[in-house]
Amino acid sequence: MSILDETQFLERFQFFNGQRLFASDLQGADDFNREMRWLHNRSLHQPGIGSGFAVYGKKEDREVVIAAGYAVDSLGREIVLTNTMTLQVPPVASDDSGEPVFYDLAVSYPDDSALEETETRDGICLARGVVRRREVPVLCWLRLDSERQPIDARLKKDVREGMRLILCRIEVFNCQLNKDISIAERRNARPPRLPNIACGEETPTAWSIFDIGIEAPSQTAVGFNAFIAGFGLRANIDTSVAAFQVTPSYTARVRGPRLKILVDGETNMPMIVEGMVSIPPETSTAKDFTVEVLLCVQPMTQAPLISRMRGGMTAEQTTAFTQFFSDWRIVWMGVES
């Protein structure tokens, strides 16, 4: 039960000078603040370890050491350990088959009845009462079955519902650790962060050309065969609209017509041009990246191909050729972990 289940409205406690206070007044104020804090924890976190609660234990050790820590159970209650504790390994030799026995170490929120009384006071004309209890979480070993589930049905239910939180798993043989402890079973109180994914589409303001370091086939060798041009297209793509905080992992593709018609004097040369996209990692930042496009060309006629498809273009040819791809757009996506 929570404060939202028990009442239809919230009340703020108000005190004034000369007011006669009862224990229920002060206890009610404390309970209200505690319930609101638990509501916050339950709403914004999941049951698990918030910080600390490191557990140390090596093979052949007969005890484990639990460091100070903070955790939250499924009701939002804080489980706090302020001092390092040492816990003995369960004194068992083996199971019925002579094999090691597995245990999970669990921690849970302590009820008032489980806490040590650290201060009591006499009441005015009333019996002595407790005013302070030392809060120490409850630690216990859960023996596991062959499926690595708690044998005790009640404890298994508590673990499943987040009332008991697993700190580590051990394997016991001859009353000592048979292996180093495992912490893979722990659960984090902070839910896993979902990746930030953004995408966009941009027409490069200016394509530039770069040499890929190989020479395209000769005109006579090409014929109707597809070939890779001796150069590629390069452009800078602005991704600042996504407001990434760190450099994401980018992917991109070309969007636009693949059927192109090159005009060389009076010769029209239809061809299919496909762009193969790559993004050099060293060019990527949170605000932009550089895209490089290799050109795979499939001629549709046997008309001679102009020399520009084999590289070695003049400045005028370069300008004209980049305009040839002005209708190509870059569709990109960034995934920020």
C-alpha positions as CSV (number, residue, x, y, z in Angstrom):
1,M,0.0,0.0,0.0
2,S,1.2,3.5,-0.7
3,I,0.0,7.0,0.2
4,L,-1.9,7.2,-3.1
5,D,-3.8,4.0,-2.2
6,E,-4.8,5.1,1.3
7,T,-6.1,8.7,0.8
8,Q,-8.0,10.8,-1.8
9,F,-6.0,14.0,-1.0
10,L,-2.7,15.1,0.4
11,E,-2.4,17.3,3.5
12,R,0.6,19.4,4.5
13,F,1.4,19.4,8.2
14,Q,1.3,22.8,9.9
15,F,2.6,23.6,13.4
16,F,2.2,26.8,15.4
17,N,3.7,28.2,18.6
18,G,1.9,26.9,21.7
19,Q,0.4,23.9,19.9
20,R,0.2,20.7,21.9
21,L,1.9,18.0,19.9
22,F,1.2,14.3,20.2
23,A,3.5,11.5,19.1
24,S,1.0,10.8,16.3
25,D,1.5,14.3,14.9
26,L,5.3,14.0,14.6
27,Q,5.1,10.4,13.4
28,G,2.5,11.4,10.8
29,A,4.8,14.1,9.4
30,D,7.7,11.6,9.2
31,D,5.5,8.9,7.6
32,F,4.2,11.4,5.0
33,N,7.7,12.5,4.0
34,R,8.9,8.9,3.8
35,E,5.9,7.8,1.8
36,M,6.4,10.6,-0.7
37,R,10.1,9.7,-1.0
38,W,9.1,6.1,-1.7
39,L,6.6,7.2,-4.3
40,H,9.3,9.1,-6.0
41,N,11.6,6.1,-6.0
42,R,8.9,3.7,-7.2
43,S,7.9,6.1,-10.0
44,L,11.4,6.9,-11.4
45,H,13.4,3.8,-10.6
46,Q,13.2,0.1,-10.8
47,P,14.1,-2.3,-8.0
48,G,17.8,-2.8,-7.9
49,I,21.2,-1.6,-6.7
50,G,21.7,2.2,-6.9
51,S,25.3,2.3,-5.8
52,G,27.8,0.3,-3.8
53,F,26.9,-3.0,-2.3
54,A,30.1,-4.5,-3.8
55,V,30.7,-8.1,-2.7
56,Y,34.2,-9.6,-2.4
57,G,35.0,-13.2,-2.4
58,K,37.7,-15.5,-4.0
59,K,37.9,-19.2,-4.5
60,E,38.6,-21.1,-1.3
61,D,37.4,-18.2,0.9
62,R,35.1,-19.1,3.8
63,E,33.5,-15.7,4.0
64,V,32.4,-12.8,1.8
65,V,32.7,-9.1,2.4
66,I,29.8,-6.7,1.6
67,A,30.7,-3.0,1.2
68,A,28.4,-0.1,2.0
69,G,25.7,0.6,-0.5
70,Y,22.3,1.9,-1.5
71,A,19.4,0.0,-3.1
72,V,15.7,0.4,-3.8
73,D,13.1,-2.3,-3.6
74,S,9.8,-2.6,-5.6
75,L,7.9,-0.5,-3.0
76,G,10.5,2.3,-3.4
77,R,12.0,1.7,0.1
78,E,15.6,2.6,0.5
79,I,17.9,-0.2,1.6
80,V,21.0,1.4,3.1
81,L,24.2,-0.2,4.4
82,T,26.6,2.3,5.9
83,N,29.4,0.0,7.1
84,T,31.3,-3.0,5.6
85,M,29.9,-6.3,6.7
86,T,31.5,-9.8,6.7
87,L,29.2,-12.8,6.1
88,Q,30.2,-16.5,6.5
89,V,29.8,-18.8,3.6
90,P,27.0,-21.3,4.2
91,P,28.6,-24.3,6.0
92,V,27.6,-27.1,3.5
93,A,29.9,-29.7,2.1
94,S,28.0,-30.6,-1.1
95,D,24.5,-31.6,-2.4
96,D,23.1,-35.1,-2.4
97,S,25.1,-35.9,-5.5
98,G,28.4,-34.7,-4.2
99,E,28.3,-31.6,-6.4
100,P,28.8,-28.0,-5.3
101,V,25.8,-26.1,-3.9
102,F,24.7,-22.7,-5.3
103,Y,23.5,-19.8,-3.3
104,D,22.3,-16.2,-4.0
105,L,23.1,-13.5,-1.5
106,A,20.0,-11.3,-1.1
107,V,19.4,-8.0,0.7
108,S,16.0,-6.6,1.8
109,Y,14.4,-3.7,3.6
110,P,14.2,-4.3,7.4
111,D,10.9,-4.0,9.3
112,D,11.0,-2.1,12.6
113,S,10.7,-5.4,14.5
114,A,14.0,-6.5,13.0
115,L,16.0,-3.4,14.1
116,E,18.0,-3.0,17.2
117,E,16.7,-0.5,19.7
118,T,19.5,2.1,20.2
119,E,17.6,4.6,22.5
120,T,14.6,4.5,24.8
121,R,13.0,7.2,26.9
122,D,10.6,7.4,29.8
123,G,7.3,9.0,29.0
124,I,5.6,11.5,31.3
125,C,3.5,9.3,33.5
126,L,3.8,6.6,30.8
127,A,5.8,3.6,30.2
128,R,9.3,3.7,28.6
129,G,9.3,3.8,24.8
130,V,11.7,3.4,21.9
131,V,12.8,6.6,20.1
132,R,15.6,5.3,17.9
133,R,16.3,2.1,16.0
134,R,19.5,1.3,14.1
135,E,18.6,0.6,10.5
136,V,20.6,-2.3,9.1
137,P,19.4,-4.2,5.9
138,V,18.6,-7.9,6.1
139,L,21.1,-10.1,4.4
140,C,20.4,-13.8,3.7
141,W,21.6,-16.7,1.6
142,L,19.1,-18.2,-0.7
143,R,19.8,-21.9,-1.6
144,L,19.2,-22.6,-5.3
145,D,17.8,-25.6,-7.1
146,S,19.1,-27.2,-10.3
147,E,17.5,-24.4,-12.3
148,R,19.3,-21.8,-10.2
149,Q,16.0,-20.7,-8.6
150,P,15.5,-20.3,-4.8
151,I,14.2,-23.5,-3.3
152,D,12.0,-21.7,-0.8
153,A,8.8,-20.7,-2.6
154,R,8.3,-17.6,-0.4
155,L,11.8,-16.3,-1.0
156,K,11.5,-17.0,-4.7
157,K,8.4,-14.9,-4.8
158,D,10.1,-12.1,-2.9
159,V,13.0,-12.1,-5.5
160,R,10.6,-12.1,-8.4
161,E,8.6,-9.2,-7.0
162,G,11.7,-7.1,-6.2
163,M,11.3,-7.3,-2.4
164,R,14.6,-9.0,-2.1
165,L,17.5,-7.9,-4.3
166,I,20.3,-10.2,-5.4
167,L,23.9,-9.0,-4.7
168,C,25.9,-12.0,-5.9
169,R,25.9,-15.7,-6.6
170,I,28.3,-18.2,-5.1
171,E,29.2,-21.9,-5.5
172,V,30.0,-23.7,-2.3
173,F,32.0,-27.0,-1.9
174,N,33.4,-28.3,1.4
175,C,32.2,-25.2,3.2
176,Q,34.2,-22.8,1.1
177,L,33.9,-21.0,-2.2
178,N,34.4,-23.3,-5.1
179,K,34.8,-20.4,-7.5
180,D,35.1,-16.6,-7.4
181,I,31.7,-14.9,-6.7
182,S,29.5,-13.9,-9.6
183,I,27.7,-10.5,-9.8
184,A,26.0,-11.1,-13.1
185,E,22.7,-11.6,-11.3
186,R,22.6,-8.1,-9.9
187,R,20.0,-5.6,-11.1
188,N,20.6,-1.9,-11.5
189,A,18.1,0.5,-10.0
190,R,18.6,2.9,-12.9
191,P,16.7,1.6,-15.9
192,P,18.8,1.0,-19.0
193,R,19.1,4.1,-21.1
194,L,17.5,3.9,-24.5
195,P,19.6,5.0,-27.4
196,N,18.9,8.4,-28.9
197,I,18.0,8.0,-32.5
198,A,17.6,10.8,-35.0
199,C,17.5,11.0,-38.8
200,G,17.3,13.5,-41.5
201,E,17.7,14.2,-45.2
202,E,20.0,16.8,-46.8
203,T,20.9,17.9,-50.3
204,P,24.6,18.6,-50.2
205,T,25.3,22.3,-51.0
206,A,28.4,21.3,-52.9
207,W,29.7,17.9,-54.0
208,S,33.5,17.6,-54.3
209,I,35.4,14.9,-56.1
210,F,38.2,12.7,-54.7
211,D,40.4,10.2,-56.4
212,I,39.9,6.6,-55.2
213,G,43.4,5.6,-56.3
214,I,42.5,3.3,-59.1
215,E,42.0,3.9,-62.9
216,A,38.7,3.1,-64.5
217,P,38.6,0.8,-67.5
218,S,39.3,2.2,-71.0
219,Q,36.5,3.1,-73.3
220,T,37.0,0.1,-75.5
221,A,37.1,-2.3,-72.6
222,V,33.9,-1.0,-71.0
223,G,31.3,-1.6,-73.6
224,F,28.1,-2.6,-71.8
225,N,30.0,-3.8,-68.7
226,A,29.5,-2.0,-65.4
227,F,32.6,-0.4,-63.9
228,I,33.7,1.7,-60.9
229,A,34.5,5.3,-61.7
230,G,38.1,6.4,-60.9
231,F,36.8,9.0,-58.5
232,G,34.0,9.5,-55.9
233,L,31.8,12.2,-54.6
234,R,32.3,13.7,-51.2
235,A,30.2,16.1,-49.1
236,N,29.7,17.4,-45.6
237,I,26.4,16.6,-44.0
238,D,25.1,18.8,-41.2
239,T,23.4,16.9,-38.3
240,S,23.2,19.7,-35.7
241,V,19.4,19.5,-35.8
242,A,19.6,16.2,-33.9
243,A,21.4,17.9,-31.0
244,F,23.5,14.9,-30.2
245,Q,25.6,15.2,-27.1
246,V,28.4,12.8,-28.2
247,T,29.4,11.5,-31.6
248,P,26.7,8.9,-32.7
249,S,27.0,6.0,-35.0
250,Y,26.0,7.2,-38.4
251,T,24.5,5.4,-41.4
252,A,23.5,7.0,-44.7
253,R,22.2,6.2,-48.2
254,V,21.7,8.0,-51.4
255,R,18.2,9.1,-52.5
256,G,17.7,10.2,-56.1
257,P,17.4,9.1,-59.7
258,R,19.9,6.4,-60.8
259,L,19.2,6.8,-64.5
260,K,21.6,9.5,-65.8
261,I,22.1,10.8,-69.3
262,L,25.6,12.2,-70.0
263,V,25.8,14.7,-72.8
264,D,29.1,15.0,-74.7
265,G,28.7,17.3,-77.6
266,E,25.8,15.8,-79.6
267,T,26.1,12.4,-78.0
268,N,23.6,11.4,-75.3
269,M,24.8,8.5,-73.2
270,P,22.2,6.9,-70.9
271,M,23.6,5.0,-68.0
272,I,22.7,3.8,-64.6
273,V,24.8,5.2,-61.8
274,E,24.6,3.6,-58.3
275,G,26.2,5.3,-55.3
276,M,28.0,3.2,-52.6
277,V,28.1,5.2,-49.4
278,S,30.8,5.1,-46.7
279,I,31.4,7.4,-43.7
280,P,35.0,7.7,-42.6
281,P,34.8,7.4,-38.7
282,E,37.5,10.1,-38.2
283,T,35.2,12.7,-40.0
284,S,32.2,12.1,-37.7
285,T,31.3,14.5,-34.9
286,A,28.1,15.2,-32.9
287,K,27.2,18.0,-35.4
288,D,28.2,16.6,-38.8
289,F,29.9,13.9,-40.8
290,T,31.5,13.5,-44.2
291,V,30.0,11.1,-46.7
292,E,31.9,9.5,-49.5
293,V,30.1,8.0,-52.5
294,L,31.8,5.6,-54.9
295,L,30.1,5.5,-58.3
296,C,29.2,2.2,-60.0
297,V,28.4,2.9,-63.7
298,Q,26.4,0.7,-66.0
299,P,26.4,2.1,-69.6
300,M,23.2,1.5,-71.6
301,T,24.8,2.1,-75.1
302,Q,28.1,1.4,-76.9
303,A,28.7,5.1,-77.4
304,P,32.2,6.1,-76.3
305,L,32.3,7.2,-72.7
306,I,33.8,10.6,-72.0
307,S,37.1,10.7,-70.2
308,R,35.6,12.2,-67.1
309,M,34.3,8.8,-66.0
310,R,38.0,7.6,-65.9
311,G,39.3,10.5,-63.9
312,G,41.6,13.3,-64.8
313,M,38.9,15.9,-65.3
314,T,39.5,19.6,-65.9
315,A,38.1,22.2,-63.5
316,E,35.2,22.9,-65.9
317,Q,34.4,19.3,-66.2
318,T,34.5,18.8,-62.5
319,T,32.0,21.7,-62.0
320,A,29.7,20.3,-64.7
321,F,30.0,16.8,-63.3
322,T,29.1,17.6,-59.7
323,Q,26.0,19.5,-61.0
324,F,25.1,16.2,-62.7
325,F,24.4,14.8,-59.2
326,S,22.7,17.9,-57.8
327,D,19.4,15.9,-57.5
328,W,21.0,13.3,-55.2
329,R,20.1,13.7,-51.5
330,I,21.7,12.0,-48.5
331,V,19.3,10.3,-46.1
332,W,21.1,9.7,-42.7
333,M,20.5,8.2,-39.3
334,G,22.5,8.7,-36.1
335,V,22.3,6.4,-33.1
336,E,23.7,7.9,-29.9
337,S,24.2,5.3,-27.1
